[in-house]
């Protein structure tokens, strides 16, 4: 029995400009030289990483970077701490820097703030690539926290400076700021959340509300994917999370339903198109 689903992809979903820029850079270099080293996953999406690995991308970690000499290495959109640039100098590595401009600007702000002796607190995910780069601007001295309870577990100064990983939720950031102020802290809050990411919040709510079912496509490692999936699910409880087409289940759908497909800032459009084709083939 055919399902006759009507399926639409969210036009605002897919790569943000930082990721588009990094992947474009990688593809150009792969065309030129046939292989390219990249420090960490170029994007938090296994399907896209695999596609680029087939074209010659070689993903390396810090240990492998330390052993590398006289090669070119791509720095992905998340940015890197100063120690990575130092190592590149020592090992005669050429860094191809595809750090997102929004992230670089934030790194500079944190560095300036740290040099002013501000007490810096960063709302972000422990161990996340971008957060490591931000923390590196303070020589590892800033405090990273994932939620208010964790922050309150620290002995806080009366006066603190707040920054955020660029892909966090704006609502959560301001809730934390307001709660701290209500508790009597002086908060210098720097909203450093990427607007291309935070505006997706509102766009996604509008999109998710229009369909019987939502299929949210994202890599499991994507922080932004987790946030946006939650946004979808809150708006439309019939939201399903998948990272590739063979995770689709026919029993989620009923004949004649409308289905919306959307994804994270690290979800490639070609993957959402594959999901659409698979749904139309049901």
N, C-alpha and C positions, 0 to 999 in steps of 0.2 A: 504493500500500500504506500503510494507516494505521499510525502508530507506537505508538499506545496507551501513551504515556508516563504514568507517575504523577509529578505535579509538585507540589512544596510550596515555599512561600515561607518563609524564616527569619523567625519572628515577632519576633526581636530586631534584625533589620536595619532600615535606613531612618534617617530624620533623627534626630539627637540633639536634646536639648531646646533647645540654643542656636540651632540652625537652625530648628526649629519656631517658636520665639519670634520670630525675625527675619522669617520668611516670613509669619507671622500678622500682624505689625505692618505689613508692606508691603501685604498684601491689604486690611487694614482701611483704610489710607490711600488705596489705589487706588480702593476703593469710594466713599470720601468725595470725593476731588478729581480722580479720573480719570487722574492721572499722578503720578509720584514719581521724583525723582533718587536713585540709589544709587551710592555710591563703590565701584567695583570690582564684580565678579560677586557677587551676593548669596549664592551658594552655588557650590561648584566642580562644577557639573553643568549642562552646556549645555542639556539638554532642559528642565530646570526654569527656567533663566534665560529661555529662549525663551518658555515658557508665561507667565511673568510680564511679559515685554516686550510680549506680545500684549495684556496687560491694561493697559499704559501705563507699565511700569517703564522708566526711562531710565538705563542704566548709563553712568557717566562716570569718567574717569581724573583724576589730580591736576591736569593742565594745564587740563582743562575745569572742574574745581572752582575753580581760581584765577580763572577768568574769570566765574564765576557770582555773581550778586548777588541778595539779598532772596528767596531760595528755601529750601525745606526739603530736606534731604539725609539719606538713611538711612545710618547707619554699620552695616555688617553684623556678624555674630557674631564675626569674627576680631579686632575691635578696631582702634584707630588710635593712632598716636603723638601726643604733645602738639601737634606742629606743625599737625596737621589742625584741632584745636580752636581754635588761635590764628588760623588762616586764616579759619575760620568767623566768629570775632568780628570780624575786620577787614572781611569781605565781607557782614556782616549776614545770615549764613545761619543757619537754624534746624537744628540737628543732631538727628535722631531716632536716639537711640543704642540700637541693638539688639546691642551688644557682649555676648557670652556672659559670664555672671557668673563662670564659672571662669577665663576669660581676664582679666577685670578684676581679679580677686583676685591673679592672677599678676603683672599689670602693677604693682599696688601693692607686692607683695613685692619685685619687682626694683627699683622706685624707692627703697624703704626701704633695701634692701641697698646700692644704689649710693650713697645719701646717707651710709651708714656707711663708705664708702670700700672696700667689698669689691671684689676682683678678679673680675669676673663673666664666666662662660662659659656660652653658651646652646646646648644641643644642639637643632638645628633646621635647617630648610631655608632656604638663602640666598634672600632676596628674597620669601619667603612673606609673605602679608598679616599673619598673626598675629605673625611674627618681626619685621617692620618696626615694629609697635606696641610690642613688647617692647624692641627696640633703642632706640626713641625715649625710653624711660624713663631711659636712661643717656646721653642726648645722643650716641648712636652709638658710645659707648666700649666697650661689652661686645663680646666676641669670639663670633661665631656659628660653629659647626662642624657638619659633617654626619656625621662618623665619627671614630673614634679616631685614625686616621693623620693626618687633617687637623689635629686638635687637637695632636698631638705635633709637628707641623710648626711650631707657635708656641713661642716661648721662654716657658715657663710659670713662674709664681712657685711657691715651695714650698707656698704656702697658697692654694687657689683655691675659689671658690664656683660651684657647678654648678646650672643651671636647665635646664628642658626645655620645648620647645614642647608644648602640651597634647595633641597627637595622635600623639606619638612612641610607640614600643614600650617598655614598662616593662623588658622583658628586656634590650634594648640599652642602656638608660639605666644599669641596674645593672652590666652588664658593663663599661661605660666607667668607672664609679665604682671598681669593684673593681680593674680594671687599673691605674688611676692610683695607687690606694693601694698596690698591690703594687710600683709603681715608686718608692714613697717620698714621694708627694705627700700633703699634708694636704688632704682634700676635704670641704667642707661641701656635701653633696648635698641639693638640695631636689627631691623627687619631685613635680613639678607636672603630672603627666600626668592627664588627665581620666579618672576611673574609669568613666564611661559608655563611653569609648572602649576603655580597656584591658581591661575585663571582656568586651568583645566578642570579644577574642582567644580566651578560653577557650570562650565560647559557640559561636563559629564553628568551632573545632576539633571540638567535639561534633557540631555540625550537619553539617559537611562529611564526616564519617566515615560518615554514614548512607546515602549515595547513590552510585549508579553514576557519575553525572556531576554536576558543579556548574557553574552559570552565575553568574558574579560580575558584577554590574552596577554600573558606576561611571563618573563623569566622568574623563577622562584627566588633568585638572589636580588631582585630589584626592590629597593626600599620604597621607591616611588610607586612601584606596582602594588605593593601591599597597601599603601595609603589610598591610592585611587580605586583599588578593588573594594575597599571598605566604603568609600564614597558611593560607588555604584550599588553595593549591597544595601546600604542604608536607604537609598532612594528606591531601589527595586529589589525586593528580597529574592526574586527569581533570577539571581545573578550567579553564573558558574565560572570558576577560575580554571583556566587551562594554560599549559605552556607549549603544547603542540597539538596538531590536528587529531592524532590518534587517541587523545584523551577525551574527545567529544563522545557523548552518549546519546543515542537516538531516543532513549526513554525520557530524556529531559523535556522533549518537545511533543506538542500535539499538532495534528494536521491543521494547516491554515494559520498557525501562529505567526506573529511578527517577532523577529529576532534582531537585536542590535549587537554589533561587534565593536568592541573598543579595547584600548590597551594602554600600556605605560609609555613614558617618554623613551624607554629603551626597547619598545616593541616595533620590529620592522613592519612596514606596510605589506610587504610580500607575504608575511606570515598570516596577517589578518585576511589577506585575499585568499590564501589557501583554506583558511577556516570557512570563509564565505562559500567557496566552491564545494567544500565538503558538506556544508549544511544544505546547499541547493541540490546536491546529489542524493540527499536522504529520500 
